[in-house]
Amino acid sequence: MSEALVSAFRGCVGEFATGVTVVTAEHEGVSAGMTLNSFTSVSLDPLLVLVSLGNTSRTLHAASSSGRFAVSILKRGQQEVALDFSEPGAPFPIRHVQRDHEGYVPVIGAAAVLRCHIERIEGAGDHALVIGEVVSIAHGGGEPLIFHRGRFGGLELDAVVPAGHPIAIDEGAGW
């Protein structure tokens, strides 16, 4: 694949503003984690989420070996956390996490944490799509950390989705 096409692709997908998450897992006492924005909810029944992890990442190895992972949804002001977990090959930044009552290692102060058991893993190019069933949730809230065009920021609201509008997540099937 040409470098020009890869560069154009990165620029194009960089137009899609996303939230920022850190996925962590631990296997045989070794913690791994990485920053990613390739996270999405998949299903309400059962509760499923999807993360995309690099095939050669320590995080994929730890998650697939242990059968579980945590997704910490970062809030505004946690840019340093995102950067520390984005360094390939760097030591695990232990100062940003704390083992919880269920034995997961989520990010301290995250807006939300989803603790998941792996339902299945599907190969997709140089990544693996990891589908996890959410087994517990911690939701402290806060303004989300947003990533767009290679920059971190916050969310300035233009409008609120009206109650009862079909696009609202809590309303069900949508369109």
N, C-alpha and C positions, 0 to 999 in steps of 0.2 A: 504494500500500500504506500502511496506517495506521501511525503511529509507535508506537502501542500494540502492534500485532502484531509489528513489528520488535523492540521492546523485549522482548516476551515470548519471541520466538524466540532473541534473544541470551542471555537468562537460561536458557532451556531448554538450548541447546547448550553453555552455560558449565558445565553439570553434568557434561559429558564431560571428564574429565581427559586431557590430552594431553602428549606430549613437545613440546619447542620446537626448531625448526630455523631456520637461516638459509640461504636459497637465494641464491647468487651467480652472476653471469654477467658476461662481458665481451665487448664488440663494438667493434672498431676503437679499442682502447686505452681505452675508457670502461667502468669497472666499475659494476655496479649490484647491489643486494642488498636483501633484505627478510626480516624475521622472519615465520615462519608456523608454524602447527600443523596445517595442512591438508596433511599428508604421509602417504603410506601405501605399503607394499610391495604390489605387484600380482601378480607372477609370479616363479617360480623358474627357469622355462625358457621363454623367456630371462629373465634378471634384469631386472625392470621395477619402477620406482617411479612414483608420481604425486604431483605438487604442484599446488596451485590458486593461480594468480597473477592479480591484478587486471588487467582488460583494458587499463587505461590506465597500468599500472606500467612504470617504467623497466626493472625486472627482466625482465618478459615480453618487452619489446622487445629487450633485450640477449640473452636466451636464444634467442628465436626467430630473431634475426638471425645469431647465431653458431652455432646448432644444438647448443649444449651448455650445461650448468649443473652446479653442485656443490651438494650438500645437506650442510650441516654440522649434525650432531646435537649440540646443546649439552649440557654437563654442569652439574651443580649448581655454583653460584657464578658462572655466566656471565650473570646477569640484566642486567648493564650492557650486554653485547653485544646481548642480545635487545632491550633498550630503544633502543639506538642505531640498530639496523637497522629499528626500527618507526616511525620518524619520517618521515611522508610528505614528500617534497620536500627533505629534509635532505641535505647533502653525504654522499657515500659515506664511512663511517667506516673509513678505510684502516688505522688503528692496530690494528684487530682482525683483520686478514687478512694472509696472506703468500702470495705467488705460489709455487706448488709446481712440482715437476719436470715436470709435465704441462701447465703453463700456466694452471691453474685458480687461483682466489683464495679458498680456503677459510678459515674462521675458525681462528685459532691456538688450539691446545689443545682443540679440540672432541673429544667422546667418540668420534665417528666421522665420516668424510667419504665420501660416495658421489659419484663423478665420472660424469656421465651425458651421453650423446648423445641428442638428442631423437628419439624414435620417431614421435610424433604429438602434435598439439594439437587439442583439441575445445572448442568454445565451450560455456559453461554460465552463462547469465545475465550478470552483470557480471564474471565471472571466466573464465579459460581453464584447462582441465584439461590439464596438460602431462605426458605420459608419456615417461619417459626410460629408455633402456637403460643399466644400470650397466656401465661399462667398467673401472673400478678402484675399489678400496676402501682406506681407511686406518682402522684401528680401534684406537684407544688405550684405549678403555674409560673407565669412571668412572660415578659415580652420575648419573642423568639429571636434567636440569632439567625440572620438571613445571609445567604451567599449569592452574589450576582456579579457576573463579569469579573471574577477574580477578587472581589472585595466583600468584606463583611459589613453588615449594617443592621438596622432595625426595621421595624414595620411602621409606616405611617398610614393610618387607615384613611381610605377614601370614602368608604360606605360600609354599612353593616348589612349582611344578608337579612332580608325581612323574615320574621317568624313565619313558618308555614311555607316558605318558598322551597320548591323541590330540590334546589342545589345544596341546601343545608345538610351537612353530614348526618345529623341526628334524625333526619326525616325519612331515611330509608333508601329506596331504589334510585332516586333521582330521575333522570330522563328515561 
